[in-house]
Amino acid sequence: MASFVIEGGHKLSGEITPQGAKNEVLEILCATILTSEEVVVNNVPDILDVNNLIQLMRDMGVKVFSKGNGQYSFQADEVNISYIYSDEFMQKCSSLRGSVMLIGPLVARFGKALISKPGGDKIGRRRIDTHLLGIQKLGADFTYNAEQDVFELVASSKGLRGTTMLLDEASVTGTANIVMSAVLASGTTTIYNAACEPYIQQLCKMLNNMGAQISGISSNLLTIKGVDALHGCEHTVLPDMIEVGSFIGMAAMTQSEITIKNVSYENLGIIPSSFRRLGIRLEQRGDDIFIPSQEHYEIESFIDGSIMTLADAPWPGLTPDLLSVLLVVATQAKGSVLIHQKMFESRLFFVDNLIDMGAQIILCDPHRAVVIGHDHQLTLRGKQMTSPDIRAGIALLIAAMSAKGVSRIHNIEQIDRGYQNIEHRLNALGARITRM
């Protein structure tokens, strides 16, 4: 198990460019299985979750070639469908959350899929009912082997058929799976209460470039006219909005001046204004974000004077992946804020580490925490801690970078799952982070 040793208290300066979006690229790679032709994907981040999915696809028989600088070629013309029934496939799926999005492409193109309950972050229950029920409505039967924790889906003899469905939740990965199933189904599929995050928009645009017929992109009502086959294409992954938010938080906590390059500002949604609500100044400069050095930043109140609340919500609401970062940034603001994590019941438990570092946080329940900011009058203390998930891991790293003394973060493989070469990129800005 690797660790980061962080010497806190160093200011950052310079420019940094976000990696390709992790949450988008996992969907995009799975979608390459929908065609036998070559698909080229640009801006693929070199992170653990993506690399594990690429290796899993290679094991399935997909031809994968790295062309350098984050460009990959995928061709699924000789998929070994029998491999999905192997113990090795099941074991790899159980440790990789992104593997769940193989279900849709496999059922759509090959008529069957077998997958174990996917792994990933330990942030509470993450059910896949929306995935399975949506594909079932398209005409697939699914069975669940409770003893082995394995799901099997098999399309009917007539194949998948278009239908109208109302999703029980606006699940991003669930929407992705259903869309990828529907593009090759006969007839028309209508999906209401679909997720409309930029990741889903990008997936739909790529599928349309491959010959799919999807309308309603960027809304929560998607209409998909099934086609007989898809062809190859070239696709470029967006910058990772979660990295952009993480870098804004690092600049604020370390009172640093940095520029974040090529952020695709139009796809950041409510993220910049959420940081502004904490009092953080940031400027859009073309497609870059400039964050000036700030000695102090003050949390806004609502118009009626009540305490500010930051809560996650489906897009275009605030992404839950940034609440951990916003929470740690609030510890050094002037004022108080209620952080309300609605979507996962275990994601706020990492705040015990921040409290031990000197932060003033009241954990009301698994979903809500009140943060009383220090206004940089009291510096956090270095501490030994363990990263429970990707987003808590980066939040703890931000706290350690601003803290007095030396901190050590264990289980940084969790951070590696979502952030590419993070210590080298931050050290280039002036951080002091050593991988042990």
C-alpha positions as CSV (number, residue, x, y, z in Angstrom):
1,M,0.0,0.0,0.0
2,A,1.5,3.3,-1.1
3,S,1.4,6.6,0.8
4,F,1.8,10.3,0.2
5,V,4.0,12.3,2.6
6,I,3.0,16.0,2.3
7,E,4.9,18.9,3.7
8,G,2.2,21.6,4.2
9,G,2.3,25.3,4.0
10,H,3.8,25.9,0.6
11,K,2.1,28.2,-1.9
12,L,1.5,27.2,-5.5
13,S,2.1,29.2,-8.6
14,G,1.9,28.6,-12.3
15,E,-0.3,26.9,-14.8
16,I,-1.9,23.4,-14.7
17,T,-4.0,21.6,-17.3
18,P,-6.8,19.2,-16.2
19,Q,-6.7,15.6,-17.5
20,G,-9.4,14.0,-19.6
21,A,-12.7,13.4,-17.7
22,K,-12.6,10.1,-15.8
23,N,-16.4,9.7,-15.7
24,E,-16.8,10.4,-19.4
25,V,-14.0,8.2,-20.6
26,L,-15.3,5.1,-18.8
27,E,-18.6,5.4,-20.8
28,I,-16.8,6.1,-24.0
29,L,-14.5,3.1,-23.8
30,C,-17.4,0.8,-23.2
31,A,-19.2,2.2,-26.2
32,T,-16.4,1.2,-28.5
33,I,-17.7,-2.4,-28.2
34,L,-20.9,-1.4,-30.1
35,T,-19.0,-1.6,-33.4
36,S,-16.6,-3.9,-35.2
37,E,-14.8,-0.8,-36.7
38,E,-12.0,1.2,-35.3
39,V,-12.8,4.0,-32.8
40,V,-10.1,6.5,-31.9
41,V,-10.4,8.2,-28.5
42,N,-8.3,11.3,-27.6
43,N,-7.4,12.8,-24.2
44,V,-7.6,9.5,-22.3
45,P,-6.3,10.0,-18.8
46,D,-3.6,7.7,-17.5
47,I,-5.4,6.7,-14.2
48,L,-5.9,3.4,-12.5
49,D,-9.7,3.0,-13.2
50,V,-9.2,3.7,-16.9
51,N,-6.1,1.5,-17.3
52,N,-7.9,-1.4,-15.5
53,L,-10.9,-1.1,-17.9
54,I,-8.6,-1.0,-20.9
55,Q,-6.9,-4.1,-19.7
56,L,-10.2,-5.8,-19.1
57,M,-11.3,-5.0,-22.7
58,R,-8.0,-6.4,-24.0
59,D,-8.7,-9.6,-22.1
60,M,-12.1,-9.7,-23.8
61,G,-10.4,-9.6,-27.2
62,V,-10.7,-5.9,-28.1
63,K,-7.7,-4.7,-30.0
64,V,-6.3,-1.7,-28.1
65,F,-3.4,0.4,-29.3
66,S,-1.8,3.4,-27.6
67,K,-0.8,6.1,-30.0
68,G,0.8,8.3,-27.4
69,N,-0.3,11.6,-25.7
70,G,-3.5,10.1,-24.4
71,Q,-4.7,8.8,-27.8
72,Y,-6.0,5.2,-28.1
73,S,-7.4,3.1,-30.9
74,F,-10.1,0.4,-30.1
75,Q,-11.4,-2.2,-32.4
76,A,-13.9,-4.8,-31.2
77,D,-14.0,-7.0,-34.3
78,E,-13.0,-10.3,-32.5
79,V,-14.6,-10.1,-29.1
80,N,-14.3,-13.4,-27.1
81,I,-17.8,-13.4,-25.7
82,S,-17.1,-16.7,-23.8
83,Y,-14.5,-14.8,-21.7
84,I,-17.3,-12.9,-19.8
85,Y,-18.3,-16.3,-18.2
86,S,-14.9,-16.8,-16.8
87,D,-14.0,-16.4,-13.1
88,E,-11.2,-14.0,-14.1
89,F,-13.7,-11.7,-15.7
90,M,-16.0,-11.8,-12.7
91,Q,-13.1,-11.0,-10.3
92,K,-12.0,-8.0,-12.3
93,C,-15.5,-6.6,-12.6
94,S,-16.0,-6.9,-8.9
95,S,-13.1,-4.5,-8.3
96,L,-13.9,-2.0,-11.1
97,R,-17.0,0.2,-10.9
98,G,-16.8,1.2,-14.6
99,S,-17.2,-2.4,-15.7
100,V,-21.0,-2.1,-15.1
101,M,-21.2,0.0,-18.3
102,L,-20.2,-3.1,-20.4
103,I,-23.7,-4.5,-19.8
104,G,-25.5,-2.3,-22.4
105,P,-23.0,-2.7,-25.3
106,L,-22.7,-6.5,-24.7
107,V,-26.4,-7.1,-24.7
108,A,-27.0,-4.7,-27.6
109,R,-24.4,-6.3,-29.9
110,F,-24.0,-9.9,-28.7
111,G,-27.4,-10.5,-27.0
112,K,-26.0,-11.4,-23.6
113,A,-24.0,-10.1,-20.7
114,L,-22.7,-11.5,-17.5
115,I,-21.3,-9.2,-14.8
116,S,-20.6,-9.3,-11.1
117,K,-21.7,-6.6,-8.7
118,P,-19.3,-3.8,-9.5
119,G,-16.8,-2.5,-7.0
120,G,-15.4,1.0,-6.6
121,D,-15.6,3.6,-3.8
122,K,-16.8,2.7,-0.3
123,I,-19.3,5.6,-0.2
124,G,-22.5,3.7,0.6
125,R,-25.0,1.7,-1.5
126,R,-24.8,2.2,-5.2
127,R,-27.6,0.0,-6.6
128,I,-27.8,-0.9,-10.3
129,D,-31.5,-1.5,-10.5
130,T,-31.9,1.4,-13.0
131,H,-29.5,-0.3,-15.3
132,L,-31.1,-3.7,-15.2
133,L,-34.7,-2.6,-15.3
134,G,-34.1,-0.3,-18.2
135,I,-32.4,-3.0,-20.3
136,Q,-35.1,-5.4,-19.2
137,K,-37.8,-3.0,-20.6
138,L,-35.9,-3.2,-24.0
139,G,-36.6,-6.9,-24.1
140,A,-33.8,-8.6,-22.1
141,D,-34.3,-11.1,-19.3
142,F,-32.0,-10.9,-16.3
143,T,-31.4,-13.3,-13.5
144,Y,-29.4,-12.8,-10.3
145,N,-27.3,-15.5,-8.7
146,A,-27.2,-14.4,-5.1
147,E,-24.6,-17.0,-4.1
148,Q,-22.1,-15.7,-6.6
149,D,-23.4,-12.1,-6.7
150,V,-23.6,-12.3,-10.5
151,F,-26.2,-10.8,-12.9
152,E,-26.9,-12.3,-16.3
153,L,-28.9,-10.5,-19.1
154,V,-30.0,-12.3,-22.2
155,A,-31.9,-10.6,-25.1
156,S,-35.0,-12.3,-26.4
157,S,-34.9,-14.3,-29.6
158,K,-36.3,-11.2,-31.4
159,G,-33.6,-9.0,-30.0
160,L,-34.0,-5.7,-28.2
161,R,-37.0,-3.6,-29.0
162,G,-37.6,0.1,-28.5
163,T,-40.0,1.2,-25.8
164,T,-40.9,4.2,-23.6
165,M,-39.6,4.3,-20.0
166,L,-39.5,6.6,-17.0
167,L,-36.3,6.1,-15.0
168,D,-36.8,5.8,-11.2
169,E,-33.6,7.9,-10.8
170,A,-31.5,10.1,-13.1
171,S,-28.6,7.7,-12.8
172,V,-25.6,8.7,-15.0
173,T,-24.2,5.3,-15.5
174,G,-27.7,3.8,-15.7
175,T,-28.7,6.3,-18.5
176,A,-25.4,5.5,-20.3
177,N,-26.1,1.7,-20.2
178,I,-29.7,2.1,-21.4
179,V,-28.7,4.5,-24.2
180,M,-26.0,2.1,-25.4
181,S,-28.5,-0.8,-25.4
182,A,-31.2,1.2,-27.2
183,V,-29.0,2.5,-30.2
184,L,-29.1,-1.0,-31.7
185,A,-32.6,-1.9,-30.7
186,S,-35.4,-2.1,-33.3
187,G,-37.9,0.8,-33.2
188,T,-37.8,3.9,-31.1
189,T,-36.9,4.3,-27.4
190,T,-37.9,7.2,-25.2
191,I,-36.1,7.7,-21.9
192,Y,-37.6,10.2,-19.5
193,N,-35.8,11.4,-16.4
194,A,-32.6,10.6,-18.2
195,A,-29.3,12.0,-16.7
196,C,-28.1,14.9,-18.7
197,E,-24.5,15.4,-17.4
198,P,-21.9,16.5,-19.9
199,Y,-20.6,12.9,-19.7
200,I,-24.0,11.7,-21.1
201,Q,-24.0,14.5,-23.7
202,Q,-20.6,13.5,-24.9
203,L,-21.6,9.8,-25.1
204,C,-24.7,10.6,-27.2
205,K,-22.7,12.9,-29.5
206,M,-20.1,10.2,-30.0
207,L,-22.8,7.5,-30.7
208,N,-24.4,9.9,-33.3
209,N,-21.0,10.2,-35.0
210,M,-21.0,6.4,-35.1
211,G,-24.4,6.4,-36.9
212,A,-26.8,6.4,-34.0
213,Q,-30.0,8.6,-34.1
214,I,-30.3,10.2,-30.7
215,S,-32.2,13.5,-30.1
216,G,-32.9,15.5,-27.0
217,I,-29.2,15.6,-26.0
218,S,-28.6,17.8,-23.0
219,S,-32.2,17.4,-21.8
220,N,-33.7,14.7,-19.5
221,L,-35.9,13.4,-22.4
222,L,-33.9,11.3,-24.9
223,T,-35.4,9.8,-28.1
224,I,-33.4,7.1,-29.8
225,K,-34.3,5.6,-33.1
226,G,-32.5,2.2,-33.4
227,V,-30.2,1.4,-36.2
228,D,-28.9,-1.9,-37.6
229,A,-25.2,-1.2,-37.0
230,L,-22.7,1.5,-35.9
231,H,-19.4,2.5,-37.6
232,G,-16.1,3.8,-36.3
233,C,-15.3,7.4,-35.4
234,E,-12.9,9.7,-33.6
235,H,-13.8,11.3,-30.2
236,T,-12.1,13.7,-27.8
237,V,-12.8,13.5,-24.1
238,L,-13.7,16.7,-22.2
239,P,-11.4,18.1,-19.5
240,D,-12.2,16.6,-16.1
241,M,-14.5,19.1,-14.2
242,I,-13.7,17.4,-10.9
243,E,-10.0,18.1,-11.4
244,V,-10.9,21.7,-12.3
245,G,-12.8,22.1,-9.0
246,S,-10.0,20.3,-7.1
247,F,-7.4,22.8,-8.4
248,I,-9.7,25.8,-7.5
249,G,-9.9,24.4,-4.0
250,M,-6.1,23.9,-3.7
251,A,-5.5,27.5,-4.7
252,A,-7.9,28.8,-2.2
253,M,-6.7,26.7,0.7
254,T,-3.0,27.4,0.1
255,Q,-3.7,31.1,-0.7
256,S,-2.1,30.7,-4.1
257,E,-2.3,32.2,-7.5
258,I,-2.7,29.7,-10.3
259,T,-4.2,29.4,-13.8
260,I,-6.1,26.3,-14.9
261,K,-5.8,25.9,-18.6
262,N,-8.3,24.6,-21.2
263,V,-11.2,23.9,-18.8
264,S,-14.1,23.8,-21.3
265,Y,-15.8,26.5,-19.2
266,E,-19.2,26.1,-20.9
267,N,-19.3,22.5,-19.5
268,L,-18.6,23.4,-15.9
269,G,-22.2,24.4,-15.1
270,I,-22.7,25.5,-11.5
271,I,-19.2,24.6,-10.3
272,P,-17.6,28.1,-10.6
273,S,-20.5,29.8,-8.9
274,S,-20.5,27.2,-6.1
275,F,-16.9,28.2,-5.2
276,R,-17.8,31.9,-5.5
277,R,-20.5,31.3,-2.9
278,L,-17.6,30.4,-0.5
279,G,-16.1,33.8,-1.3
280,I,-13.4,32.5,-3.7
281,R,-12.5,34.9,-6.5
282,L,-12.0,33.3,-9.9
283,E,-11.9,34.8,-13.4
284,Q,-12.7,33.3,-16.8
285,R,-10.0,34.1,-19.2
286,G,-11.0,32.7,-22.6
287,D,-11.2,28.9,-21.8
288,D,-8.9,29.3,-18.8
289,I,-9.7,30.0,-15.1
290,F,-7.4,32.4,-13.2
291,I,-7.5,32.2,-9.3
292,P,-5.7,35.1,-7.6
293,S,-4.1,34.7,-4.3
294,Q,-6.5,35.5,-1.4
295,E,-5.7,36.0,2.2
296,H,-9.3,35.7,3.1
297,Y,-12.6,34.5,1.5
298,E,-16.0,34.9,3.1
299,I,-19.0,32.5,2.7
300,E,-22.1,34.1,1.4
301,S,-25.5,33.9,3.2
302,F,-28.8,33.4,1.6
303,I,-30.8,36.6,0.8
304,D,-32.9,36.2,4.0
305,G,-29.7,36.0,6.0
306,S,-29.9,32.2,6.7
307,I,-26.8,30.0,6.6
308,M,-25.5,29.0,3.2
309,T,-26.3,25.4,2.1
310,L,-24.4,23.6,-0.6
311,A,-26.1,20.4,-1.7
312,D,-25.6,17.9,-4.5
313,A,-28.2,17.3,-7.2
314,P,-28.5,15.7,-10.6
315,W,-27.1,17.9,-13.4
316,P,-27.4,20.9,-13.9
317,G,-27.2,20.8,-10.1
318,L,-24.0,20.5,-8.2
319,T,-22.1,17.3,-8.8
320,P,-21.7,15.2,-5.6
321,D,-18.0,14.5,-6.6
322,L,-17.0,18.0,-5.5
323,L,-18.8,18.3,-2.2
324,S,-15.7,16.8,-0.4
325,V,-13.5,19.5,-1.9
326,L,-16.0,22.3,-1.1
327,L,-16.2,21.0,2.5
328,V,-12.5,21.1,3.1
329,V,-12.2,24.6,1.4
330,A,-14.9,25.9,3.8
331,T,-12.7,25.0,6.8
332,Q,-10.5,28.1,6.1
333,A,-13.3,30.4,5.0
334,K,-14.9,33.2,7.1
335,G,-18.4,32.1,8.1
336,S,-20.3,28.9,8.2
337,V,-21.9,26.5,5.6
338,L,-24.1,23.4,5.7
339,I,-22.8,20.7,3.4
340,H,-25.7,18.4,2.4
341,Q,-24.6,15.2,0.7
342,K,-27.9,13.7,-0.4
343,M,-26.9,10.9,-2.8
344,F,-24.4,8.8,-0.8
345,E,-24.7,8.0,2.9
346,S,-21.0,7.3,3.7
347,R,-19.2,10.0,1.8
348,L,-18.9,12.5,4.7
349,F,-17.3,10.1,7.2
350,F,-13.8,11.3,6.2
351,V,-14.4,14.6,8.1
352,D,-13.2,12.9,11.3
353,N,-9.7,13.3,9.8
354,L,-10.3,17.0,9.3
355,I,-11.6,17.5,12.8
356,D,-8.4,15.8,14.1
357,M,-6.4,18.3,12.0
358,G,-8.2,21.2,13.9
359,A,-11.1,21.9,11.6
360,Q,-14.4,22.9,13.2
361,I,-17.0,20.6,11.7
362,I,-20.2,19.2,13.2
363,L,-21.3,16.0,11.5
364,C,-25.0,16.1,12.0
365,D,-25.7,12.7,10.4
366,P,-24.3,10.7,7.5
367,H,-25.6,13.2,5.0
368,R,-25.1,16.6,6.6
369,A,-22.1,18.5,8.1
370,V,-21.9,22.1,9.4
371,V,-18.5,23.7,8.7
372,I,-17.4,26.7,10.8
373,G,-14.5,28.4,9.0
374,H,-11.3,29.5,10.6
375,D,-10.7,32.4,8.2
376,H,-7.1,31.3,8.0
377,Q,-6.7,32.4,11.6
378,L,-6.0,28.8,12.8
379,T,-4.0,26.6,10.5
380,L,-4.8,22.9,10.2
381,R,-2.3,20.5,11.7
382,G,-0.5,17.7,9.9
383,K,-1.8,14.2,10.5
384,Q,-1.6,10.5,9.5
385,M,-4.8,9.4,7.7
386,T,-6.2,6.9,5.2
387,S,-8.0,7.8,2.0
388,P,-11.4,6.0,1.9
389,D,-12.4,7.0,-1.7
390,I,-11.2,9.0,-4.6
391,R,-12.9,12.3,-3.7
392,A,-12.2,12.2,0.0
393,G,-8.6,11.3,-0.9
394,I,-8.1,14.5,-2.9
395,A,-9.9,16.6,-0.2
396,L,-7.5,15.2,2.4
397,L,-4.6,16.0,0.1
398,I,-5.8,19.6,-0.2
399,A,-6.1,19.8,3.6
400,A,-2.6,18.4,4.1
401,M,-1.1,20.9,1.5
402,S,-2.5,23.8,3.6
403,A,-1.6,22.3,7.0
404,K,1.2,23.1,9.3
405,G,3.7,20.3,9.5
406,V,3.9,17.0,7.7
407,S,1.0,14.7,6.9
408,R,0.9,11.2,5.6
409,I,-2.0,9.8,3.5
410,H,-2.2,6.0,3.2
411,N,-4.2,4.0,0.6
412,I,-3.4,6.6,-2.1
413,E,-4.3,4.0,-4.7
414,Q,-7.8,5.4,-4.3
415,I,-6.5,8.8,-5.4
416,D,-4.6,7.2,-8.3
417,R,-8.0,5.8,-9.5
418,G,-9.1,9.3,-10.5
419,Y,-6.1,11.7,-10.7
420,Q,-3.3,11.3,-13.2
421,N,0.3,11.6,-11.9
422,I,-1.0,14.0,-9.3
423,E,2.0,14.5,-7.1
424,H,4.3,15.4,-10.0
425,R,1.9,17.9,-11.5
426,L,1.3,19.6,-8.1
427,N,5.0,19.6,-7.2
428,A,5.7,21.4,-10.5
429,L,3.5,24.2,-9.0
430,G,5.4,24.3,-5.7
431,A,3.8,21.6,-3.6
432,R,6.0,19.2,-1.5
433,I,4.5,15.7,-2.0
434,T,6.5,12.5,-1.9
435,R,5.2,9.1,-2.9
436,M,6.4,6.4,-0.5
